[in-house]
Amino acid sequence: MNVFDIVGPVMIGPSSSHTAGAARIGKTAALLLGEPVAKADILFHGSFAKTYKGHGTDKAIVGGILKYDPWDPGIRTSLETADSQGICIAIHTGTIENAHPNTALVTLTGTGGNTLSVQGASVGGGNIVITKINDMEVYFTGQNTTLIVMHQDVPGIIARVTNLVAAGNANICNFRLNRQEKGGLAIMTIEMDSAFDPPLTDQIRRLPHVYNTILLKLG
């Protein structure tokens, strides 16, 4: 056990699970959308649904959508800030089948019209697990620098992406591929425990059959 396990993360709010974790889920969704948010539809499940007002989970997840880190004082007024920026926020409670008790499903619409849904769970100590993107099963934590590549499932695409990662001298500590069907939409999640040159993200994004690439670094 380390000090982090005992005292928890630096954060605004009373609960590492209900506030710090929620902020990271919201921020992950906003980063993955890749454009300014116009509308956010948030579904809270389980413990999140029961206690979100008392623990400030609503403020935390909206703060994350505004790209605030868990320790940003702006989380306290995130709902008002979102409203002042013209972002439409809708919060619901419900049940998500087979989901962790602290789960949120965040559906974002960008100012350019793109939409994205992200399902994530806050698993304690401010840590999160992202389990779905656009209803496709994924698995990453954001604890390491993570490259997320949305692409068409075609032969050779994994090699082209990982060759560029290798060219940047990045060390891959975890790799996962999920796809809807052969030849359809697929998502690579590449976690790295070393530095990654951000300009390589643009090179990967320009590869044939790649729809979008995001380099995710959570606070």
N, C-alpha and C positions, 0 to 999 in steps of 0.2 A: 504494500500500500504506500502511495506517495502523498505528498502534501495536497495535491490537487484532489485526490480521492476524499480527503478529510474535509477541506474547506470549500471545495467546489470552485466553479469558474468565477472570474470577475464579471459582474453583471449588474443590471438594473432590475429590481424586482425581488419577490420573496422566494422564488423557487427555481432551482437550476433546471428542473424538468419542464416546468410549466411556463417559464419565461425565457431563460437563456436558450433552451432547446428549441422553443417555438420561434424565437428570433432567427435562429440559424436555418430552420425549415423555410421561413418566409424569404430570407435572403437568398437561399439556394434557388428557390423558384424564380425570383426576380432576375438573378444572374443567368439562369437558363433561358429565360424569355428573350433576353438580348435586346430589348428595346424598352422605352419608358412605359410604365403601366398606366392603363386607362381605367381598368376595372379588375376587381379581385373578388372572387367568390370563395369563401372559406367554409369548409365543413369540419367541425370538431367531433371527434369520436371518443367514447369511453370517459376516462377521467378528465380529459380536456373539455368534453361537453358539459360535465357536471360542475366544474370549478373554474371555468375560464374567466369569469368576471371577477371573482375574488382574488385570483392569482395574477390577473393582468395578462392572461395569455392572448387576449384579443389585441391589446396594445403591443405586446411583444411581437406577434406574428406580422402585424401591420408595419411595425418598425422594421422588421426584417425585409418586408416587401419594399420599403423605402431605402433598403440597403444599409440600415444602421447595424452596427455590431451590438452584441448583447450588453455591453457596458455603456452604450451611448445614452446620455440623459434624454435625448430626443424621443426615446421610447415612451416616456411618460405622457407625451402629448402627440403621439403618432397618429391617433385617430383624427385629431383636429388638423394636423399637418396634411394628412391625406386628403381630407375634405377641402382644405384651402388650395390644394394642387389640382382639384377637380377629379380626383380618383374616386370612383364609386366602389364602396366597400359593402359587401353583403356577407353576414356571418350566420351560419346555420349549425344546428346540432343534429346528429343522427348516428346510425350504426354502419360501420364498414366491416364487412365480413372478414374474419380471421386476422383482424388488425391488432396491433399492440394497443394497450389501453390509452397511451398518450399519442394519438395519431391525428394528423390533420391532412386534409385533402385541399390543396390550394389550386384554383383554376384562375389563371391570369389572361387578360386580353390586353394587348399592347396598343399603343397609339397608332401603330402601322397596321393593325388588324390581325396580327398573329395571336394565336391562343396556345396555351400550354397548361397542362395539369401535372402537378407533382404531389405524390403522397409520401409523407415522411413521418417517422416516429421519433419522439424524444425518449431516449433510453436510460437517462440518468446522468447526473453530473454535467449537464449541458451538452452531452453527446447526442448525435442524431444518426439515424439510418434512413436513407432515401430508398424506398421500396418500389415505387412506380413512377414512370414518366409517360404521360399520355396513355395510361392504362397498360403500358408494357412493363413487365417486371424487370427491375434493376436492383442493384445492391451496392451502395457506397456510403461512406460515413463522412467524408469531407475532412477527416483528420489529417490526411495527406493531400498534397496538391493533386488534383484530379482533372484529367483531360476527358471530356465527354464529347464523343463524336457521333452525331446522328447521320446515318448514311444509308444508301441502298445496299442490300445484301448481294454483292457481286464478287466473283473470284478475284483475288489479288488485293482487295481493298485493305485488309488487315495488314498485309505485308507493307503496303505503301505507307500506311500511317505509322506503324512501328519502326520502319526504317527512318522516318523523319524524327521520331522520338529518340532513336539511337544516335542520330546525327547531332542532336543537341546534348549528348552525353547525359541524358536523364536515365535514372535507374528505376525500372518498373518493379514495384513490389506487389502489385495485384492487377490482374486483367480479367475483364468479364465481358462477354458478348451476349446480348439478348436480341431476338428478332421476332417479328410478327409471323413471318412465313418465309420460305425460300424465295429470294429475289425481291422481298418487300423491305419495309422499313426495319432498320437494325440500329442498335445503340451499343457503342463500345464505351466502357468505363475503364480508364487506365489510371491507376493510382501510382504516384511516384514518391520516393523518399529522398529525392535529391532535387536540386534546382532544375528549372525548366525555362528555356529562353522563350518569353512570350511571343516574339515575332514568328516563331515556328507554328504557333496556333493559326496564324493567317495563311501560312503555306499549306497546312493541312486542310483548312477551310476551302482552299481553291482547288483541291484535288477533285478529279471527276468522281461523280456519284456521292460526294459529301454534301449534305444539306446544311449542316451547321456544326460548329465546333466551339466549345466553351472551355476555358481554363478556369477551374474553380479553386479559389483560395478563400476559405472561410476564416473569419476572425475568431 
